[in-house]
Structure formats: structure tokens, C-alpha cells
């Protein structure tokens, strides 16, 4: 016998669930937002029966309770059929994995929606603008030509060393106290590479 269990979801009206499960032998709906009807249904199920749901999210259960319920269904040889998740293997681990993945996805959607309402966007930050890319290329040329940092900042109109470092990294130059191959950066100000090396080596 096919039993359909229906419970309200925030994003899925009962009418949608009923339409999806209407070809079941018996529809059982939770009316008090608890689990009274579910407990009654679980006691009715026998070997060979099928428990159909729109989504495993309809079960008002914790993750542990869900695992225990599925384990009980397995022992009774009752099939759990979810229309949304297409879970048919009755595996506790695959069910739990889906349950956790679905929760993370929904949590992510909530966070994205909250950022949207605040007027901010998620995801990766945008790269350099075209103007900044030009500055980055010119900064790399001056840097490789051993031009002191202050002169690079002044000649290209770059506001800070931090921005200059970002531009240089964008061009593939690794920043350190005194890297190899003439890549000097650090407390340079007006010092040339030769002066810097003489003071620090």
C-alpha cells in the first residue's frame, strides 16, 4: 500500500504536494505542525508498503530522528520514496548526505538573499579595472627597472604601497623583503636597490 505524508513547507504549498502525491492509496496530512500524524502513520506501515513524500524536508525531525526513522523503515522493509530528491536506495548515509547538502544550499540562499537586501553582493570580488590593469603593467615595468617605490607611486598616481603591491602581484611579481631577481620591495621609500642591499646585507 502507498501512503503519502504531507506537511506544510515554507516554499511548497500543500496544494502542490497533494497534486504530486494524489495517486497514492492514502494521503495523511500533519495539521498541528508536530508529528502526531507521522507517528500514527509509522505504526501503520507494514512490510512492502511505500511511504511517499514530496521532499524529506516535510518530516518534522532532527537529523538523528530522521536516521532512526529510516533505519526503522529498513527493518520493516518499507520503501521511502521522495518525489523531489529521487532517493530510492534507502541508504542512511546517502540520505544524511543529501539532508546536509540540502540544508547548506538553503542556508546559502538565505545568506545571499540577506546580502541582496542589504545592497551587497556575494561571490568573488571583481578583478582590476582596465585603467588599473594599465597602471599595474606600468608599475611592473618601473619596478623591474629598479625604480624606487616612492617614484613609482608618484609617477603613476598610485595612492598607497598596498595598492602598488596588489598591482605587482597581479603582474606575477612576488613581494617580499628582498626577493630574488631584482624584485625589491619593503622599506624602500627613496632608496635604490643598491642602497637597500648595502644597508641590509
N, C-alpha and C positions, 0 to 999 in steps of 0.2 A: 504494500500500500504506500502511496506517495502522500506525505504530509508536507504542507507548505507553512513555514513560520514567518510571520510578518510583524515588523516592529518599525515605528517611525524613525526616519533618519533626517538630519538637518537638510541634506541636499537631494533627498529622494522621497517624494510624497508617497503615501500609502497607495494611492490610485495607480502609480507606476508599478509598484511591487505586485499589486493584485493582478494587473494586466499580464505581467511577466510570468506569474505563477498560477494563473487561473485554470490551467489544465491539470492541476494536481487533484487528488481524490478528496483532500480535506484541507481547508485553509484555517489557520489558527493565528489570531492577531493578539499582540500584547496591548492591553488597554490602560494599564496603570503605570507604565514606564518602569516596571520592576521586572521580575522574572517568574511570576506565578504561572502564567500560561506555558512558559517554556518548561518549567519543572513538571507540569502535568503532562506535557507532550513527551518529554523524555521518558516518563514512566510508562507511557503507552507503547512506545516503539518496540518492535519485535524483529527477530532475525528476518532479513530480506526486505525490510521496509526501507524507504528512501526519505530522508529529511532534506527538503528543498528550501533554499533561502535566496533572496535577491543578492545579498552580499553577507559575508561573515561578520560585517560590521553591525548587523542587526542584533547580534547576540549581546545582551547586557551583561557581559562577563569581563573579568580581568584576563590577562594573558594566561595566568596559571589556571583559572577556571575553564578557559577555552580548551587548554591542553587536556585537562581532566575530562571534559565533556567528550572531546573527540576520542580519547582513549576508551571511554565507556561505550561510545558508538562502535568502535572497532571490535570490542569484546562481544557486543551483541550482534555483530555482523550487519550493522545498519549503515547504509551509504549516505554520506553527506554530499549534497550537490548544490554548489553555489553558481548562480547564473552569471554573476559578474566576474568572479575570479577564475572560473573554469578549473576548480580544484577537484580532481577526481581520484587522486592516488591515496587519499586517506592518510597520508604520512604526517605525523606530528611535526616533524622538523620542517617540511616544506610549508605546512600550514602556518607554523610560527614565523618562518622566514617571510612569508607573504604578509602576515599580520604586521610585523615590524616594518617592512618596507612600505606598506600602505600608510602606516602611521607617520613615518618620516616624510613621505611625499606630501601628505596632507598638512603636516606641520610646516613644511617648506612653503606651501601655497599660502598658508596663513601669514607667515613672515613676509612673503613677497607682497601680499595684499596690504599688510600694515605699512610697509615701506612706501607703497604706491600712494596710500592715503596721506603719508607724511610728506609726499613730494620727492622722495628719494628713490633711486633705482638700485637693484641688486646686481649681482654678476660681476664680471671683471671690469676694472677701470679702463677707460679708453686709453689708447696709446697717445704718442705725441702728435700734435697738430702739424700741418705741413710747414708752418713757419718755424716751429720748434725743431722739426727734423733738419731744416736748413741750418739752424743755429748749431745743432748737435754735430753736423758734418764739419762745419767751420771750426767749432771748438776742438774737435778731434784733430784737425789739421794743425791748428795752432799748438795744441798740446804736444803732438808728436814732433813739432818743430822746436820744442823746449821753451815755449813762451811762458813766462811766469803767470801764475794764476790770476793775480790782480789785473794784469794787462788783458787776459782773455775775457774776464768779467766786464771790464770797461769797454773794450773794443766791440764786443757783441751785445752789450746791454743786458747781460745776464744778472739777475738780481742777487744771487747768493751762490756760495760754493756748493750747497746741497743740490741746487738745480744744475750746476755745472757737472757735478758727479753723475747725476742722473743722465745727462746728455752723453757723457763719455761712456757710461755703461751701455747706453743704447747703441753706441758705435762699436761695442765689443772691447772696450778698454777696461781692464780690471783695475780697480782703485785700491791702493794700499799705502803704507807709509813711504815706501820707495820701491815699487815693483821693478821687475827686470825690463830690459829693452827700452830704457829711457822714459818709462812711464812714471813721472814723478807727480805726487800729489800729497798734500798734508799741510804742514805749517809753512807753506812756501811764501805767501804774500808776494814780496818783490824779489825774492831770491831766485837766482838762476839755478839750474841743476848742478853746475859745478860748485857753486857756493854751498848749496844744500849738502852735497856729498862731503865737502871738506869739513863742514861742521859736525856731521853725524857719522863719519867713518874714520 
